[in-house]
Amino acid sequence: MKTPQNKTLQLLFTAAFLLSALPLAGRAQTSKELPPMASMRGTGSPVAPVNPKKFSFVVFGDSQGQENHPTLRAIYKDMKTAASPSPALALCLGDIIRGEPTAPFQSKAIEKQLQYSLKWAKRAGIPVYNAPGNHEMDDVVSLNPYTEMPSLQMRLAYEKVIGPTYGAFDYGNSHFIILNTEDVPPPGVPGPPPGSELEFSYIGTNQLAQLEADLNANKGKKHIFIAMHYPMYAHDPARDQLYGESRTALVNMFAKYSNIAFVVASHEHIYYNPKDPNNVTTVAPYAAGDPTRHLISGGAGAPFWQGGPQPWAFHHYLLFEIDGGNVTVTIKRVR
């Protein structure tokens, strides 16, 4: 990252990083494993399944604070009858607000957007766990050149209104992990090269160490599901993929574990399956021990990219149904 010409912003960014190294109350920064993950504040806790080997959950991402959330309303209405019993929980994949950063930072404006999105999350009727995106985490760190990166100020606003930015929890025979791909980077961490369309994303060393310890501690779980905002295998990797060393670390780490069933991400406002890129209708059944699957679900209301045919661009959510060692995924289109 180039040194900002705006000295005030530079001082604020450096101070933010130094503060970010301090543990926050109620957050197990020194824990060997991932801290317990809470749902978005006020959306409740999952009810234990009658049969821990048979349950369902939903996945969606990129609602981006639509006025009155017509797409989310359609998703919430549809998912109540999508499975029997009804889905137990939802994994939201970030960008729940528009979150356009400003200089200087305006905490109240960001908190107001977060509170609006939280109000709508409560209407889901089930616990919603969010993997924060760049819209929730990014702030202006340089005016010349104009640069957005994760900031402590944005993280604190998010934690105040929504809850923790990452962690893990168990449900049924499975283990769920929520990652924050927008950790506050230490000074000197380079961003994408000049002229690149790739956005900055970062997973810090502490979160990575906790993640690996957590995966080691949960080798006995039938399935592990991982939710994150930036995808590891994007439709447009030159612009949208998880950046740099963070992606390399996850690729190498996940290869060690045979029970990571699915990694779900958004950021791209589409549905995309990198292993079956031309299929926007079905997802192949999964059986325990199969190679890890990656899916992108960013159809919860954000505008679609402009230009060219877009067979992947449609409003949708994903329904996951677990039956012992088997997982079926249904692409549920909504209007």
N, C-alpha and C positions, 0 to 999 in steps of 0.2 A: 504494500500500500504506500502510495506517495505521501510525503509530509504535507498536511493541509496548510494552505496559506493563511487560513483563518486560525489564529493562535488560540482564541478562546475555545473553539471546537476541539483543537488538539489537546488542550489541557483537560477539558471535560472528558474526552475519550480516555486519556491516560488515567485520570482519577477513577473513572468508571471501571477500568480493568482492575486497578488495585483493590477497589472495594469488592469487585466480583470474586476475588480470591478468598474473601472472608466467608465463613459458613453463615447461612441464613437460619434464623430460628425455625425449628421444626423440620429441617431438611438435613438428611444424613449425608453430609458431604464426605465424611471420612469412612462411611460404610464400605465394606468390601463388595457387597452386592448392590444392585440398584435399589433405591429407596422405594417404599410402598407408594404406588400411584393411586391418587384419588381421582374420582370423576370430576368433571366441571362443576364448580361449586353450586350446590342446590339441586343437582340432577339425580341425587340418590345413590344408593348402593345396590349391586345386583342381588336378586333373590336366588338363593341356592337352588340348583336344578333338582327336580325330582329324581332324575337319572343323570349322574355326572358324566356319563358317556354319550348323552344325547341332548343336544341343545343347539341354539342358533344365535347368531349375532349379525349386525349389519355394519357396513363400511361405506363412508362417503367423505368427500373432501372438496375444498375450495368453494365455499358459499359466498365469501367476500362481502358480507354485510349488506346483502340486497335489502332494499326497502320492503318491509313486510314479508320478506323471504318466501316468495311464491314457490320456489323449487323445494326448499326445505319443508314447507307445509305439505307439498305433494309427497315427498319422501316419507314424512312422519305418518301421513294418512295411509299410504300404501303398505308400509312395513308392519302395521298392526295386524294385517290379515295375510301377510306374506308367508308365514310359517305357523305351524301348530306343534307345540305351544309358541306363543309370540316370541320374537327375539329378546334375549336377556339383556343385551347391552349394545352400545354403538361405539365404533372407533371412528372419530373424526380426524381427518388428515391435514388440518391446518388451514390457514388463510380464512379465518372466520370473520375478519374485518377488512375494510378497505385499507386502513392503516397507513395512509400516505404520510410519510414523515415530514417534519417541518424543522426549520432552524430559526429561532431556538426551539427546543423540545417543548411540547405542550401536553403535560401529563393529563390534565382534566379532559382534553379532547379525546385522547387515546382511551382513557378509562371509560368515557361515555360510550364509545364504540364497542368496547368489550362488554359493558353492561347490557347494551342492546342485544348483542349476539348471545349473551348468557340467558337473557330473558327468553329468547327463542329456543335455545337448547333445552330449557326446562319443559318446553312443550312436547318434547320427544316422548315423554312418558316412561323412559328407561334411562339408566345411567349412560352418560356420554363422556368418553375419554378423548381428549384432544392432543394431537401431536402438533405443537405450534409451528407455524410457518413464517415466512419472511415478512408477511404483512403484520404479524403480531410482534415480531422481534427486531426488525430493522429500523435504524435511525440514521439521520444524516451525520456522518463523521467528517466530511470534507465538502467544502463548497467549490473548491478549485484544485483538482478536478472534482466534480460532483460525485460523491461516493456514499453509498448506503451499506451499512454493516450492522450486525447485531450489537445492541448496546445494553448496559446494565439498567438504564432508565426504562427501556421498553420491557425488560424482563421483570423488573420490580412492579411495574404497572400490571403486567399479566398475572404475576403471582398474587397480587393484591385482590384482583377481581375474579380470576378464573381458577387458579390453583397451581400445583407444581408443573414444571415444564417437562419432566421426564420421570420414569419409574416403571414399576412392574407390579402385577397382581395375578393371582390364580383364579380360574373359574372352571368348574367341572374337571375334566381330565387334562386341561390345557393351562398353559402359562402365557400371559400377555405382556408384551414389552412396548412401552411408548418411548420413543427417542426424540431428543431435541436436536435437530440438524442446524440450529441457529445459536449455538453456544457463543458467548462473548469471547472473541479471540484475544490472546495476549498481544502486546505491541510487537510489531515487526513481522507478524504472520502475513505473507504475501497474498494478495488477492489474485484474481484471474489476470492474465497478461493484458497490457493496453490494447484496445481494439477488439478484445474478445467480447462476445455476447453472453458468455457464461456468468451467472450471478454467483456471488460469494456465499458459501455455506461452510459450516465448521462444526465438528464434534470434538470437544476438548478431551485431553488425556484422562481427566478424572472420570468423565462419563464413560469413556472407552474401557477403562480399567474395571469400573463397576459392571459394565455390560458383560465383559468376559467372565468375571466372577459369577455373575448371575446365570449365564449360560451353563457354566460348569456345575452350578448348584442345582440345575433343573434338567439334567440329562435324563432323569427318570420320567419326565412328563411325556405324555403321548404326543402332544403337539405344542409347538411354540409359535405364536403369531406376533410379528413385529410390525408396528406402525410408525411411520416417519413422514416428514413432509417432502423433502427432496428425494427423488428416486435414484436408485443405484444404476438402473438401466432405463434411461429416458427414451422417449420417442425421438426427441431432438437433443442428443447428448452434447452437441456443441453449445447449447444454450441452457439446458434445464437440469443437467445431471448433478448429483451430489459432487462437491468439488474436491479435487486434489487428494491429500493424504487421508482425509476422512473416509473417502470412498475406498481407497486402497486398504485401509485398516479393516473396514467392514467386510470387504470381499474376502480377505485372508482369514478373518475371524469366523465368518459364517461357514466357510468351507470345512471347518473342523467338527461341525455338529450335524447329526443325521436327523434330528427331530425338529429342526426349524421348518415348519410346513409352508408358511406364506410370509412374505415381506410385502406390505402394502404401503403405497406412497401416493402423493398427488402432485401438486405444483403445476403440472401440465393439465390444462382444462379439457381433459379427454378421458376416455377409457382406453387402456392399452395393455396388451399382454406381450412382452418382448419375445416369448417363446412361441407365440402363435399370432403374429402381428396383424394378419389380415382377417382374423376372426373377431367380429364384434358382436357375436350372438351367443356363443357358448364358451364354457371353461371346462377343460378336461377334468374328470374326477381325480382326486388325490387320495393316495393310500399311505399310511405311516411308513416312513423309510424312503419314500420317493425323494428325488432331488427337490430342493427348495424352489418354490414358485415365487415369482415377482409379478405384481399387478399394480397398475396405476388407475386410480379412481378420482378424477377431478371434475365431476359433473354435477356438483351440488348447487350451481347457480352462477358461478363466475362466467364472464363473457368468454366466448370461444375465440381462438386466434383467427385473424382475418386472412383471406386469400387461399385459393386453391380448394380442391375437394377435401372434405373433412369427414370421412366415414367414421372416425373415432370420436367425433365431437357430438355428444348428445347428453342430455340430463339423465342421471341415473344414480343408483346406489348398488352395492353388492350384498347379496344375502349368502352368508356362510352357514352351512348346516353340518354339524358334527354328529357322526354315528360311530362311536368307538374309534377305530383307527382310520376311518374314512371321512373325507371332507368333500362336500359338494359346494360349488359356488355358482350362483345364478346372477346374471346381469339383469337388473331390474330397471327398465327404462321408465321415466316419468315425464309428464308434460307440465 
